Amino acid sequence: MKKLFIAAAALAVLASCNNTKGTSQTETTPSGGTDVYASVDEANAPKFKFERETYDFGEISQGEKVSYDFKFTNTGKSPLIVSNTTATCGCTVPEPPKEPIAPGATGIIHVVFDSAGKLGLQNKVITITANTVPATTEVHLVGNVKEVKAN
């Protein structure tokens, strides 16, 4: 009986795997609605086109803050909705746009890096989750933090 149950469970797991290339599936949310992020097909999906994907802030002294606006255009065919932005550490804080970005329109992701407690070469990765295909995009904030010499 145990073997039959395990085989049925394995079959159910395998049957639930549905890999469709290039098209996302609409998913039901816990509240019973549909997930708009999963219902956009690749041909009509919004697309990021960044002015620059890496910003080099050069050399700064430890304790300085650097801010930069990653400017982008939605080159896709539907509104671009940023659902989340994260950075590799708490020293870097990204702020996504709050409103959808229409096709052809521009937006910014404002990022602040606090170099307190940091030394040497830095590469802060900002991961952006949106209704794009693929769903995540990365931009980078790089530079060198030098030690402040005491007098």
C-alpha positions in Angstrom: 0.0 0.0 0.0 2.9 2.4 0.9 4.5 1.8 -2.5 1.2 2.6 -4.3 0.8 5.8 -2.4 4.4 6.9 -3.1 4.0 6.1 -6.8 0.7 8.0 -7.0 2.4 11.0 -5.2 5.3 10.9 -7.6 3.0 10.7 -10.6 1.0 13.7 -9.3 4.2 15.7 -8.9 5.4 14.9 -12.4 2.0 15.6 -13.9 1.9 19.0 -12.3 5.1 20.1 -13.9 4.2 21.9 -17.1 7.1 23.6 -18.8 6.0 26.0 -21.6 8.8 27.9 -23.2 8.3 31.6 -23.9 4.9 31.9 -22.4 4.1 32.4 -18.8 1.0 30.7 -17.3 -1.7 32.6 -15.5 -1.6 31.5 -11.9 -4.3 31.7 -9.2 -3.4 33.7 -6.1 -4.3 32.6 -2.6 -7.2 35.1 -2.7 -8.6 33.4 -5.8 -7.6 36.1 -8.3 -5.1 35.7 -11.1 -1.5 36.8 -10.9 -0.9 39.5 -13.5 2.8 39.0 -13.4 2.4 35.4 -14.7 -0.1 36.2 -17.5 2.1 38.1 -19.9 3.5 36.3 -22.9 7.0 37.0 -24.1 6.0 38.7 -27.3 3.9 41.3 -25.6 5.8 41.5 -22.3 7.3 44.8 -21.1 11.1 45.1 -21.5 13.8 47.1 -19.7 16.2 49.2 -21.7 18.6 50.9 -19.3 20.7 53.9 -20.2 23.5 52.0 -18.4 23.4 48.8 -16.4 26.5 49.5 -14.4 27.3 52.8 -12.7 31.0 53.3 -11.6 31.0 55.8 -8.8 34.8 55.9 -8.8 36.7 56.3 -5.6 35.1 57.6 -2.4 36.1 57.9 1.2 34.7 55.4 3.7 31.5 56.7 5.2 30.4 58.7 2.1 27.0 58.0 0.5 26.6 57.6 -3.2 23.2 57.9 -5.0 22.4 57.1 -8.6 19.3 56.9 -10.7 19.2 54.0 -13.1 17.1 55.4 -15.9 15.2 53.0 -18.2 12.7 52.9 -21.0 9.9 50.3 -21.3 10.6 49.1 -24.9 7.9 46.4 -24.6 4.3 46.3 -25.6 2.6 46.4 -22.2 2.9 48.4 -19.0 6.0 47.6 -17.0 5.3 46.9 -13.3 8.3 46.7 -10.8 7.1 44.5 -7.9 10.4 44.4 -5.9 14.0 45.6 -5.8 16.7 44.1 -3.6 20.4 44.7 -3.2 23.2 42.4 -2.1 23.5 44.0 1.3 21.7 46.4 3.6 24.2 49.2 2.7 22.5 49.6 -0.7 18.9 50.7 -0.8 17.0 50.7 -4.1 13.7 52.6 -4.6 11.6 51.3 -7.5 9.0 53.4 -9.3 5.6 53.1 -7.7 3.4 53.4 -10.8 3.4 51.2 -13.9 5.6 52.5 -16.8 3.7 52.6 -20.1 5.3 51.3 -23.3 7.7 53.9 -24.6 7.8 55.8 -21.3 10.8 56.2 -19.0 11.3 55.5 -15.3 14.0 55.4 -12.7 15.2 53.1 -9.9 16.9 55.4 -7.3 19.7 53.7 -5.5 21.7 54.9 -2.4 24.9 53.1 -1.3 26.3 53.9 2.2 30.0 53.1 2.4 30.2 53.1 6.2 32.1 50.0 7.2 33.1 49.2 3.7 36.6 49.1 2.2 38.1 48.3 -1.2 36.4 47.4 -4.4 32.6 47.2 -4.3 30.1 45.6 -6.7 26.6 46.1 -5.4 24.1 44.1 -7.4 20.5 45.4 -7.5 18.0 42.8 -8.5 14.8 44.1 -10.0 11.7 41.9 -10.1 9.0 42.9 -12.7 6.5 41.5 -15.1 9.2 41.1 -17.7 10.5 37.9 -19.3 12.7 36.9 -17.6 11.2 38.2 -14.3 14.4 39.4 -12.8 17.0 41.9 -14.1 20.2 43.1 -12.5 22.1 46.4 -12.5 25.3 47.1 -10.7 26.8 49.9 -8.6 30.6 49.6 -8.6 33.5 51.6 -7.2 36.3 51.8 -4.7 36.0 52.8 -1.0 39.2 54.1 0.5 40.0 54.3 4.2 39.8 57.7 5.8 43.2 58.6 7.3 43.2 60.0 10.8 45.2 63.3 11.3 
